[in-house]
Amino acid sequence: MTKLSRITSKITKFIFRLFCLILGLHVLFIVFLLAAGTYKVMLSWTLLDVSQEYKKIDAYEGIVLKDYNKQKAYKRSFCGLTETDEPADFSYHGEQLNSTAHDTLQRLAPGNAGHIGQCTLSPDGRKILYVKANPSDEADPTDIVDYSYNVLNLDDGTVLEYFRNPRAGLGVEWH
């Protein structure tokens, strides 16, 4: 009987420890999901983006992103977008596109043309600033994860990311 009770005790302790381990992993997984969700919400509320790739764009200082609903203009800074007093044209909202820039984008990136929103030429006419919706999967192009504001260099075909965020609806201007 003593031997049987020892084996039963060891099995009970093992099952209890296994249960605690599984419970702990579930709690960690839930905390991870909450943190990931909070991060996405924080990004969309704060216009945060710590990528520094935008500094490689010539004349990036002239790029203005516009929130039509709030009638506010933003410029890129170290940690994302910051409000600016620079004048911006809020007279239109939506998919008004620079036809030359849009036609060029469709020709150079035909697979992505359906995801491209507003676009405009740089002041020197050598680059195109455009908004691109990024789907989670090309099989379901309506499931948009975030939006990137990119600059296409027409001289060499390179694309640099100016800003990326889950928030949509920002218009583009390049002074």
C-alpha positions in Angstrom: 0.0 0.0 0.0 2.8 2.4 0.7 4.4 1.8 -2.7 1.0 2.4 -4.3 0.4 5.6 -2.4 3.9 6.9 -3.4 3.2 6.2 -7.1 -0.2 7.9 -6.8 1.3 10.9 -5.0 4.0 11.2 -7.7 1.4 11.0 -10.5 -0.8 13.5 -8.7 2.1 16.0 -8.4 3.1 15.5 -12.0 -0.5 16.2 -13.2 -0.7 19.2 -11.0 2.6 20.6 -12.3 1.5 19.9 -15.8 -1.7 21.7 -15.2 0.1 24.7 -13.7 2.5 24.8 -16.7 -0.4 24.8 -19.2 -2.3 27.4 -17.2 0.8 29.6 -17.1 1.3 29.3 -20.9 -2.3 30.3 -21.5 -1.9 33.4 -19.3 1.3 34.4 -21.1 -0.5 33.9 -24.5 -3.4 36.1 -23.4 -1.0 38.8 -22.2 0.9 38.6 -25.5 -2.4 39.0 -27.5 -3.4 42.0 -25.3 0.0 43.6 -25.8 -0.1 43.1 -29.6 -3.6 44.5 -29.9 -2.8 47.4 -27.7 0.3 48.1 -29.8 -1.9 48.3 -33.0 -4.4 50.6 -31.3 -1.6 52.8 -30.0 -0.1 53.1 -33.4 -3.4 54.2 -35.0 -4.1 56.7 -32.3 -0.7 58.2 -32.1 0.6 58.2 -35.7 3.7 56.5 -34.4 6.4 55.1 -36.7 10.0 54.9 -35.5 11.4 53.7 -38.9 14.1 56.1 -40.1 14.0 55.1 -43.8 12.3 58.4 -44.7 15.6 60.3 -44.2 16.9 58.7 -47.4 14.3 60.5 -49.5 15.6 63.6 -51.1 13.5 66.7 -50.2 11.3 64.7 -47.7 10.9 67.9 -45.8 8.3 69.1 -48.4 6.0 66.1 -47.9 2.8 66.8 -46.0 0.2 64.2 -45.0 -3.3 65.5 -44.4 -6.2 64.4 -42.2 -9.3 65.6 -44.0 -11.6 64.9 -41.1 -9.6 67.0 -38.6 -8.4 69.5 -41.2 -4.8 69.0 -39.9 -1.5 68.6 -41.7 1.4 66.5 -40.5 5.1 66.2 -41.3 7.4 63.3 -40.6 9.5 63.4 -37.4 11.8 61.0 -35.6 8.9 59.1 -33.9 6.2 59.4 -36.5 4.0 62.3 -37.6 3.8 65.7 -35.9 1.3 68.4 -36.6 2.6 71.3 -38.8 1.4 74.8 -39.5 2.4 74.5 -43.1 -0.5 75.2 -45.5 -2.2 72.3 -47.1 -5.1 72.0 -49.5 -8.1 70.4 -47.9 -10.5 71.3 -50.7 -10.9 67.7 -51.9 -11.2 64.4 -50.1 -10.9 60.9 -51.4 -9.4 59.4 -54.5 -8.4 62.5 -56.5 -5.2 61.4 -58.1 -2.5 63.1 -60.1 -3.2 61.4 -63.5 0.4 61.4 -64.7 1.6 59.9 -61.4 -1.2 57.4 -61.2 -0.6 56.2 -64.8 3.1 55.8 -64.1 2.4 53.8 -61.0 0.0 51.5 -62.8 2.6 50.9 -65.5 5.5 50.3 -63.1 3.6 48.3 -60.5 0.5 46.6 -62.2 0.0 44.1 -59.4 -0.2 46.7 -56.7 -2.3 49.3 -58.7 -5.5 48.2 -57.0 -4.1 49.0 -53.6 -2.8 52.5 -54.5 -4.7 55.5 -53.3 -3.8 59.1 -53.6 -0.5 60.0 -55.3 1.4 63.1 -56.3 4.6 64.0 -58.1 7.6 65.6 -56.3 8.3 69.2 -57.1 11.2 68.2 -59.4 9.0 65.5 -61.2 11.5 62.7 -60.5 9.6 61.0 -57.7 6.0 59.9 -56.9 4.6 59.9 -53.4 1.7 57.5 -53.0 -0.5 55.8 -50.5 -0.7 52.0 -50.6 -3.1 49.7 -48.7 -1.2 46.6 -47.5 -3.5 43.5 -47.3 -2.7 40.7 -44.9 -2.8 38.3 -47.7 -3.1 38.7 -51.5 -5.7 36.0 -51.5 -8.0 38.3 -49.5 -7.1 41.9 -50.7 -9.9 43.4 -48.7 -8.3 42.6 -45.3 -6.1 45.6 -45.0 -3.5 45.5 -42.2 -2.0 49.0 -42.6 -1.2 51.7 -45.0 2.2 52.8 -46.2 3.1 56.2 -47.7 5.9 55.4 -50.2 8.1 57.3 -52.6 9.0 55.8 -56.0 12.2 57.2 -57.6 11.5 57.3 -61.3 15.2 57.5 -62.1 16.2 54.1 -60.7 12.9 52.4 -59.7 13.6 52.3 -56.0 10.8 52.6 -53.4 11.4 54.1 -50.0 8.8 54.1 -47.2 8.0 57.5 -45.8 5.5 56.4 -43.2 3.5 53.3 -42.2 0.5 53.0 -39.9 -2.8 51.2 -39.5 -4.7 54.5 -39.8 -6.2 55.3 -43.2 -7.5 58.4 -44.8 -4.4 60.6 -44.9 -4.0 62.5 -48.1 -0.7 63.4 -49.7 1.0 66.6 -50.8 4.6 67.4 -51.8 5.7 71.1 -51.8 
